[in-house]
Amino acid sequence: MAAHMLNSLTPSLRIAFLDSWLQQTVEGSGTAAAIGGLGQALAQRGHRVTRISPTSGWPSSLTLRRLLFNIYLPALLRSLTYDLIVGVDIDGCFWSRRDNHTPYVCAVKGVIAEESTYERGAVRWQLWSLSRLERINVRRAPLVITDTDYCRRMVCQHYGVPVERVKLVPSGIALERWRKVLDSAQVQRDPCTILCVARQYPRKRVADLLQAFVQVRQHTPRARLVIIGAGPEHDHLRMLAHTLCIDNATHFLGGVPDDNEVVVWYKRSTIFCLPSIQECMGIVFLEAMASGLPIVTTTAAAMPEVVPQRQAGILVPPMNPSAIAAALIELLEQPELRAAYGAFGQAYVQQYDWDVIADQFLRTLYDRP
């Protein structure tokens, strides 16, 4: 079992994170942000952190590249020495049963079996295939960590893992860096700008936001919508904005390569909205709170755990553009309410600072209360 995986007297750990997913946040990878943030916080505590990822972009198929990475991974790991190995999602699925000496943890950042149910076509088939590997990984790992209780329930439901073997260690945010960029940005908040940051998958339901924005514009003609992120739905969403006659007030920025520029957009905006129906956590909600933005999202998945209803924002029923529009209009009309939700979020997000999360991660490994 997971108890006492590590010796609490070990002064410095050699930790390897296994990660074959998208390596840059500009590609829409919350996993990249999570591994990078946790790794940096652990390194600041004197631990030696290595991120093991594919060394090239071959083959061009990401799914095939991830599979090949995991096939050759056991041979690579046998030649290296670590005190702890953390396999993320599918990564490590062929390693976890081979080594009984090095403590192994599977970190689930997205339950792929659950994500696949919201997709279609080739994407759905690819996710279903990857979910078989994730199932192997979580079932073999002595300890599974994940972000939210929703995600823990999905791990148990889809993969048959005993609930006592799944512990909660959320993803976090580097608040000090975030605030420095916000403070240095020479921009003013626009009281009519709505921001959405997401990789464009169907389950993000950005189309619902576009439909809601039609109603918002009828009420507030000066309102504009800024959408950051690329993905499979990007072209379809641009066409939808044109069809809805809101393309003149809707700005699709695609993937923004400069993380600081993304932070500046949070400062420029007045409301953050992501009407997703499937999130295991959603780091963008932490970013919005850190920026003092009120949030509009849905009551689905992990959102009620991360965004307290009527405290950090407004949660509406999923797949309901009219409810999204009503929430956005309410916030646009009431600057005092926006300020109250924003202030609450800035205080609430403190618990997700990477310094706090890194300590929680280590306590979980040491099995301390």
N, C-alpha and C positions, 0 to 999 in steps of 0.2 A: 504494500500500500504506500501512500504518499508520505506517511509520517517520518519525520527526521531524515529527509533525503540528503541533507548536507550537515556537516559538522559546524556548529555555530562558532567554534573557535577558529575556523579557517580565516586568516586575516585578509587574504586576497584570492578571489576565485578566477579561474580561467574559464570564461563562458563563451560558447559558440551559439550563435543564432543561425538556423538554416532557413533560407528564404529564396525561393525561385520565382516569386511573383514579381509584378512590376516594381522596378527599383527606384522610381522617382515619384515624388508627390505630384509633379506636373502631369503625370499619366493618370492621376486619380487614385493613387495607391495610399489608402489609409494605413495599410500594413507597413509601407515604407516609413511613414511618419511615426508609427508606433514603435517599430524596432529601433529607428534612429534615436527617438527621444528617450526610450528606456535604456538603450545602450550607453548613451551619453551620460545619463544620470548615474548608472552603475559605474562607469569609468571614473566619474568624479569622486566616487567612494573608494577608489583604489583597485577596483576589479579590472581584469584584462578581458576586454570584449572583442570578439571577432564575428564578423558577419560573413557567412559562407553562402555565396550565390553563384549562378552560372557565370562563367568567365567570358562568354561571347553571346552574340545575338543569333547564333546558329543552333538549331534550324529556325526558320522564320516563324513557324507555328509555335506560339507560346505554350500551348498545351503539350506538344511533343517535346519542346525544350525542357519543360518542367519534369516530364516523365524521364527523359534521359538523365537529367541532373540527379534524380533520386536513384536511378539504377547504378550510376557510378559513385554515388555518395558514400556507401559503406566502405569501399576500398580506400577512399580519401580519408575518411575519419579514422580508420584503423592505423593510419600512419601519423596521426596527430594525438596530442594529449590535452584533455580538458577536464575540469572539475564538474562541469555541467553542460549539457547539450539541450538546446531549446529548439524543437522543430515546430515551424509555424504552418498551420493548416495541414497540407498534405506532406510537407517536407520532413523527411526522416522516416517515412512509412516503411521503408525496407531496412532501416537501421535499428529501430526501436527494439526488435527482438534479438539482435545479434550481439549486443554488448550488455552484460549484466553487471558491469563494474562502474561505468560512468553513469551518474544519475541523468535520467532523461525526462523531459517535460514536453508535452504537446500543447502549444498555445493556439487556440482557435480564435481567429479574428473575424471569421465569417463562416457560418455553417453552410457549406456548399450545397448539401442536399436540400436545405431550405431555400437557398437562393435560386436553385435551378427551377423550382416550381413556379417562379415568377417570370421566367424567360421563355423564349420560343425558338424554334428552328435549330440551327447549328449551335448557337450559344447554349441552348438548353441541353443539347446532347453532350457538348463538351463539359459543362458543369456537372452533369450526371456522372460522366466518366471520372472526373476528378473527385467527386464525392465518394466513390468506391475506395480511392486511395486515402482520403481523409478518414473514412470509417476504419480502415486498417490501422491508421496512425493513432487515433484516439482509443481504440480498443486495446492496443498493445501497450500504450504508455502507462507507466505507474501513476502519473499525475497529469491531469488536464487542467489548464487555466483558461479562462475566457472572461469577456468584458462585463457581461450583464446577466441577470437572472433569466431574462428571456433567452439569451444565447445558451445558457446552461440547460434550460428546458429543451431547447432544440437539439443540443448534442445528445441528451439522454433519449429523446423521442426518436430521432432519426438513426442513431448509431447504437442504441442499446447499452450505453455506458452507465454504470451505477452512479447515482447522483452524488454520493459521498466522495467519489473520485474526481469530481469536477469542482474546482475552487475559483472564486472570483478575484481577478486582478484587472481592473479597468485599464484602458488606454488613457493617455494623459496629454498634457500640453505644456510647452515650455513657456510659462507665464512671464518670466523675466524678459526673455528675448521678445516675446510678443508685445509687451508693453513698451519696450524700448523703440521698436519700429513704429508703434502707434504714436508715441510721444514725438518722434522725430519727423513724422509725416506732415508736410506742410499743405494739408488739404482741409476743407471744411465739410462737415456732414451735410448732405443734401436731404432735406426733410421729405422728399418724394421718391427716393431711390430704394427699390427692393432688390436685395441680393440673393442669388442662389448659387451655391458652390457644390458641384456633384459630378461624378463621372456619369455620363448619359446612358444609363441602362433603363429598360422599361419599368423596373421596380422602383426607380426613383420618382416616377410619376410627374416629371417636369411638364408633361403635356397638360396635366390637371392645373398646374400653375399658370400656364399660358392661357387656358380657357378662363380661369379665374381673373386673369389680368384684363381681359376684355371688360368685365364688369367693373374692375377697379378704375380703368381709364374713363369709363362713363361717369363715374363719381368724381374722380380726381384727374382731369385731363393732363396735368403736369407730371403724373406718375411715370416713372420709367423702370424697366426691369433689366438687370444685369445678370447674365448667366455665365459662370466660369466653369470650364470643364469640357472635355471631349468624350467620345465614346460612341458605341454603335448607334445610338438614337440621334446623334447630333444633326445630321442632314435632315432627318424627318422632322425634328423640332423646328428647324429653321423654316422648312416649308410650311409647317403648321402655323407659325407666327405670321407668315405672309398671307396664308389663307384667311386667318382671323383678322387681318388688316391691323396688326399691332407691331409689325416689323419695324416701323419708324421709331417706336419707343422701346423696342426690345433689342438689347445688345448682347450678342453671342461672342464672347471673347475667346472661346476654345480653351485649350490648356495654356495657362500662364506660367512660363518657365521660371520666373523670379518669384520665390515665395514671399519676399518682402512686398512685391507689388500686389499680391493677393491680400496681404494684411492691410495695405493702403485702401483697397476696395472695401474692406470691412469698415474702415474709418469713414469713407465717403458715404456709406449707405445708412439707412435709418431703420430698416427691418430686414431680418433674415428669414427666408422661407425655403423649406425643402419638404414637400408633401409626400415623402417616401412611404412605401408600405412594407419595407423590409430593411431594417438596419439592426445589426448586432450591437452597435453603439452609436456611431456617427461622430467622428472627431470634429466635423464642421460645426456641430452644436456647441462644443467646447470653445471653438474659435469665435463663434458669434457671441457667446457669453463673455469671453475675455475682452471682446471689443465693445461691450456694453449695448449690444443690439437685442431688442426683443425678438422672439422667435415665433414663427407660425409653422407648425408641423402637424402630424396626425397622431391619433391615439394607437396606431399599430405598433407591433414589434417592441423594440426597446425604448422608443421615444418617451413614454411616460416615466421611465426610470431615469432618463438623462435630463429631460426638460420638465420641471415641475409645472403642472397645469395652473394657469392664472397666477404664477409667481415669476417664472422666467419667460413666459410666453403663452400663446393660445394653441391648444391642441384640438383638432377638429376630426370628425369621422373620416376615414380613408376614402379616397376616390370620390371626393365631393367638392367639385370646383366652386359651387355656390357658397359652401361653408368656408372655403379658403378665402374667397373674395370678401365675405362678411368680416372675417378676422382681420384681413389686411386693411380694409376700410376703417374698421374700429380703431386700429392702431394709428393709421394716418390721421384720423380725426382728433386723436387724444394724445398730445405730446407728453402730458403728465403721466399717462399710463405707460407710454414707451419708456420714459425715464425711470419709472418705478420697476418695470420688468428688467430693464438694462442694469440697474443698480443691484437688484437681487442676483442676476446672473453673474455679475462680476464678483460678488461675494461667494456665491455657490460654487463657482468653478475652482476656487482655491483648493478644494479637496482633490482635484485632478491634476495639480501641478506634478511634474515628473519627479520632483524630490519626494513627494508624498507617495507616489505610486511605486517608486523604486524601493522604498522601505517596505511597502506592503508586499511587493514581489519577493523580497528576501525573507520576510516573516513567514510567507506561505511555504517557502522551500524549507525553512528551519522548523516549520510547524509550531511556531510560537503563538500564543494568544495575542 
